[in-house]
């Protein structure tokens, strides 16, 4: 057991949410308990709150005030999954408390890492473990989501969405992307639609301005349609990609398919003072209570949280989790049904804990 000094514990707001959220969250909490026992000096206080579609049905608010306050005052937020297809606002929109959190706390950095652990999990021929290894950084507070709360009248003859790009937010985003690239393979790809949309011309112009400050990072600019094609044909070429909100939403799911599916897709949404860590997958109502949900994206999201907390102890705990996941994934038979396997949620979780 390695020992690290930690003066105060980290307080984590835990939001299991809806559907399979509580099941994968339970797996992540077990893993966090295990690494706390392995890394002396790591102290986590986990405060669980009800939020999401179930809470909306109970009290009429998917994010009660006490939950928002807890998120604001904690060191990090760990979120399972939220929303259910049949639980909607009166105007027909599905509840999306996870997006509400991004906007409330201005979590503009949507970090979506993509890593291939085993060739059996990739639909492409000839991809070896570790060859697919890139990060998508998605702007998460503006873009085409910016007007999502605009009312739509039932008798409307047309509807309009707004794609918002601001200089301040784009500059912040691009600095994050360049700095991340500097810690990896020093290659950054901008994904936009600057051949058609004025907002994307502006987006690219700001990128070019910021790029001048990072001469050590090689850059590339791709239209989103070309980027989609190359992600399928040559995913090995990518290191860090930075893009608009909607484009990032779509490309993240495409990228997840390259490495085993949404159950292998962790994420972080990070702002100036608050950060939320959650799997990219949804609540999967058809899997509730069947003990077959893939917990790995949730567990890897917890590892991302530990890295972000940035103490010696938390970084070591994150390393242990990643090493354990890598070890477990070497056995192609150790897979849940979403990855064409027969293991249960509990079995995958137990295997990762044993590897730790």
N, C-alpha and C positions, 0 to 999 in steps of 0.2 A: 504494500500500500504506500503510495506516495503521499507526502504531507505538504500542504500549502497553507499559508496563513491567510485568513479572511476575517477581517475585523467585524463585519456585519453581514447577516444573511441577506440573500436576494429574496425579495417578495414577488411572487409570480401570481398574476390573476389567471385562473383557469376557467375557461368557458367551454364545456364539453359540447353544448349546442344540441343539435337535432339529429335524427336518423342514426347513422353509424358513428356520429361524432363521439357520443359517450363511450362506445366500445373501443375506438382507436385511442381515445384519450386515456382510458384505463390502462392500455398497453404502454403508452408513453410514460405515464406516472410510475408504473412498475419499473421501467427502465431507469427513470430518474432516481427512484429510490435505490436501485442497485448501484448506480455510479456514486451516489452520495456515500454509500458504504465502502466504496473502493477508493475514493479520493478524499483523504483527510483534509479538512479545511473548506470543503464545499458544503454550503448551507443554503437550502432552498425552503422557503415557506410558501406552500401552495394554498391559495385562497380560491375556493370554487364558488362560482355564481351561475345562476340559471339565466340564460339569454337565448334568443332565437324564436323560432316559430311556436314552440311549445309555450314559452313565456308570453308570447303575444296572445295565444289562445287563453292563457290563464288571467292576464291582467291588462291586455290591450296595448302593451309596449314591448317590442322585442329586445330593446336595450334600456332597461329601467335606469333611473338616475344613479342608483347605488352602483350599478355595473359600470357606468361611465366614470364615476368618481374612482372606483377601484382601478380601472384601467389607467386613469390619469396618475394615480399615486403609486402604482406598482413599478417595479424595475422592468418588467416585461409581461406580455400577455400571450398565453398559450391557448389556441382556439382549435376545437375539433372540426366541426362543420355546422353550418346554419342554413335554415330555410327548408321548406317542404313544398312540393309542387302544388298541393291543394290548399295551402294556407296563403292567402293573398290579401293585399290591401283592397279597400272598396273599389278602387279604380281598375282592378284586375292585375296590377303588378305583383310579382312574387316578392316576398320579403327577402331582403339582402342585407342583414345586419353587418356582415363582414365588410361590405362596401361602405355602409354608414360609418363604421369605425375608421376606415381610411380617410374619409372626408372630415369627420369630427376632429381627428387628431393630425390631419394633414400628413398622412403616411405616404409620401410621394414616391418612395423607392420601393418598387415591387421587384423583389429578388427571387428569381426562379432558376435554381441550379439544375443541370441535367447531366447525369453520369450513368454510363453503362457498366454494370457490375459483371454481367455474364453474357456471352454471345448468344445463348439460347433465348434471351429476353428481347433481342432486337429483330424486327421483321426484315431488316436488310441483310443481304448476303455478305459474309466476309468481315463483319465488324467485330473487332476483338475488345475484350474488357479494357476500359480506360481510354479507348480511342475516341469515343463520344464523351466529351467533357467540356461543357460550355455553360455559360450563365446568361439568361435573358434578364435585362433590367427594364422594367416596364414603368412608365410614369403612371401613377395610380390615383391621381386626384383631378386630372383635367381631361384633355382629349375628347373622344366621342362620348364619354360617360358624363360630361359636364352638365348636360341639360336633362339628365335622366329623370329628374323630379318635376319637370315641366308638365303641367296637367294636360291630359288628352281628353277632349270632350267626346262623348259617345257618338254624337252626330257629326263629327268633323269630316270634312271632305279631303283633308290632307294632314300630314304630320311632318314636323321638321325637328331634326336633332342638330346640335351645335358641336363642332369640333374646336375646342378651345386650346390654344397654345400661348403661354405667356413667357416672356423673356426670363423673368426671375426664376420661375420654376424649372424651365428648361436648362438654364445655366446650372442650377443646383444638381439636377439629374445628371447632366453630362460630366460634371466634376466627379460625382460618385462613380460613374461608369469608367472614366479614365483612371481614377485611382485604383479601382478594382482590377482593371486590366494590367496595371503596373505590378500588382501582386501575383499575377498569373503569367500568361505568355505574351503580354504586351501587344495584344491585337484587339481592336475594337471595331465592330461593325454597326453603323447607323442604318436602321430600317425605317423607311418612310414611303411616301407616295408623292415626292416632290415634282414628278412629271405632270401631275394633274391638279393637286390641291394647293392653293396659296398658303394655307396653314402649314403644310409640310415643307414648302419652300422656305418659310420663316424658320421652321424647326431645324432644317438643314443649315441655314445661314448661321444660326446660333451655335450649332455643333461645330461648324468650321472655325468660328471665332474662338471657341474654347479649345479646339484641337491645337491651335498655335501654342498653347501653354504646355503641351505635352509632346514635345518632339521625339521622345523615346518610345511612344506608342504608335504602332502602325495602324492606320485607319482604312476603312472601306465603307462605301455607301451603296446600299442596295434598296431598290423598290421592294415593297412588301411581297408582291407576287413572285419576283425573282428570288427573294430570300426563302420563300416557302418551297420553291423548287429545289434550291441548293441544300436546304436542311434535309431533304429526303435523299438527294443524290450524293451529297458530300458533307455530311454533318461533322466529319472529323476536322474540317477546315475552320470551324468556328471556335472562338475563345470567349469573348464577351459581346453580346448584342444589346443595343439600347434602342428603345422605340416608344411609340405612343401607346396610350391605354388600351384601346380596342385591338390594335395590332398585336400588342403583347399578350393580351388575353387569348387570342386565337393561336399565335405561334407557340405559346407555352403548352397548349394541349397537343399540338402537332409534335412538339419536341418530346413530350412525355411518352407518346406512342413509340418513339425510337428506342426507349430504354425499359419497356415493360408495362407502360400504362400509367394511369393517374395514381395508382397506389404506390408508385415510385417517385412521385413528384412533390417534394417539400417546397415551402416558400416562406418568405418573410416580407412584411410590409413595414417599412421603417420611416419614421419622421425625425424631427429635431429632438424630441423628448420622449417619444413613445414608440414601441415596436410590437407588432403582432406577428406570431409565428403559427402557421397552419398548413395542413396539406392542401394541395390544389384541388383535390377531388371534392365532390359534393356530398350530400347526406345519404344518397343511395337508399331510398326507402324500401326497395325490394330486398335489401340484405339485412334489415333490422332484425336482431335477435338470432341470427343464424350462425354466428361465430365464424364467419368466413371473410369478413372485411380485411383487407390488407392494411396492417398497421405501420408499414415501413415508412410511408410518407410522413405520418404523424411523428414517428420516432426520429426521423431525420430532421423534421422541423424543430423538435426539441433540441437536437444537437446544434442546429443553427442558432437557436436562442442562447445556448450555453456559450457558443463562440462570440456572439454579440455582447454578452455580459462582460466578456473581456477581462476576466481575472485569470491568474495562473491556474487556479483550481477548476474554473469552469471550462477553460480551454482544454485542460487535460481530460475532463469528463467528456467533452465533445469528441476528442480524439478516440477515447475508449469506445464510444457508441459507434462512430464511423468504422473503426476497425472491426467491431463485432458484426455490424451489418455486412461489411465486405466479406468476412469469414463465412457467415451464414449463406450469403448469396453464391458462394462457390459451389454449393450443392444444388444442381438444377431441380432436384426433387423437392426441395424445401420452398414451396411456392403455394400461395393461396389460389383459389379458382380463377380469379381475374387474370392470373398469369399462367393459366393452364395447369395448375397444380391441385393438390388434394389436401393441403394442410389447413388447419384452422387458424383463426386469429391468435388463440391461446398458444398453439404450437409454435408459430413463428415468433411470438413474443418470448416464449420460454427459451427458444433456441438462441435468440439475441442476448438474453440475460445470461444464459450459460456461457456464451462466448465472451461476455464481459468478465 
